[in-house]
Amino acid sequence: MAVIELETALEKKDFELLSNLGMTAANNGIWLWLVGGSVRDIILGSQINDFDLTSEAPAEDLGKLLIASHHGLIKSKSQFKTQKLVFDSTIIDLATTRKETYAKPGALPVISWGSLEEDLIRRDFSINSMAVSLHPDNFGILVDKNYGQQDINNRLIRILHPSSFLDDPTRLFRAVRYQIRLGFDIENQTLGLINQSSPFIAGISAARLRREIELILHEENSVEILMEATRLEILSHVNPLFKTSLLKNPLIQSIQRGCKGNVLLGVLGSVLPEKEILNLKKRLGVTKKQAKILDDINYLKKIESIFTAPLDANHLYSMLLATDREAILVIASTTSNPMVARNLDRYLAGNLLRMPLSGAELIELGLKPGPEIGMMQRELRCAMIDRIILDKRDAVLFVLTKLEESLN
């Protein structure tokens, strides 16, 4: 029977906390287990940001016992009766072992109490289906009936049963996320089931689908994940135009800019015509911020030809002032025209420039409080972008000249 040496694998404070939590649970007749991704990351030697614990006791009752005994606090609770506990700087996700059933593909699971074995078999992939005992009688013993450690050694992503993707199609996205994040391969049977199961993405709610896309967009290797999800024809079930032929070049170009998060969502939207952008917004149930970015990308695509000639800062501001910065960055990153990119980059850089004169200093120079200040600040910024102003002295002379001109 395999033993995981937690003392050598964890920081001292985390090892001591888990040992003490396991002891407290045992003293109350409860077996506490470290489970899921925490076990996977310990075996891989990866950084662990929080710990997943489970027992057959109700999580609410056990959580109260643990925080009372070890000076913790309950940070949050979930609809699945899990609890997020905090002990100093260590975060513990505590759950009760459970079974899950699915009414239809993409639906949230119906949960009921289950044994540890049933809890592990319900999980997404073998590498996430292991448990390590925290009970002092068999501390560190690995429970691995689904051969997760073997799959880690063989660097494989493998589902636990043929209906896994049917039960929860969000696992299709997770499979590719883990594949790229860990540098693993997807096991052959699992790969075949990805191809068969992708149409069930249609059954995922907008909120859950957006959550999966957002998780990808914030991964370290987000572009590579999107490219692989496109190659496997997973993303084409989010929008039929998300194909390698359309997305490959924009995604490659976005790597050079380090695009992440909503900017990368905008890169996806940049390949779509206006009607499909509307469909994407609806399918993902996007936030107001995301909707603004996608709408502004559509606006910029319509006027992109204007930026193919050199433009001064006033022209750039008149066209871009109300446009979301991240939408501008998307077009600057993905355009095939160097002049378009240069114009948009000048505008973006100008917005980051520190103003040489404050509002109070402009009033001291003779401007009236109110709209005149904002108008002058815009003129100053435009002059800085066009390199008419290089320092504070230039800015003062610029303002005084403008004031003198207004009197004539």
Buried (B, 14 or more C-beta within 10 A) or exposed (E): EEEBEBEEBBEEEBBEBBBBBBBBBBEBEBBBBBBBBBBBBBBEEEEBEBBBBBBBBEBBEBBBBBBEBBEBEBEEBEEEBBBBBBBEEBBBBBBBBBBBEBEEBBBEBEBEEBEBBBBBBBBBBBBBBBBBBBBEEEBBBBBBEBBBBEBBEEEBBBBBEEEBBBBBBBBBBBBBBBBBBBEBBBBEEBBEBBEEBBEBBEBBEEEBBBBBBBBBBEBEBBBBBBBBBBBBBBBBBBBEBBBBEBBBEBBEBBBEBEBBEBBBBBBBBBBBEEEBBBBBBEBBBBEEEBBBBBBBBBBBBEEBEBBEEEBBBBBBBEBBEEBBBBBBBBBBBBBEEEEBBBBBBBBBEBBEEEBBBEBEBBBEBBBEEEEBBEEBBBBBBBBBBBEBBEEEEBBBEBBEEBBEEEEE
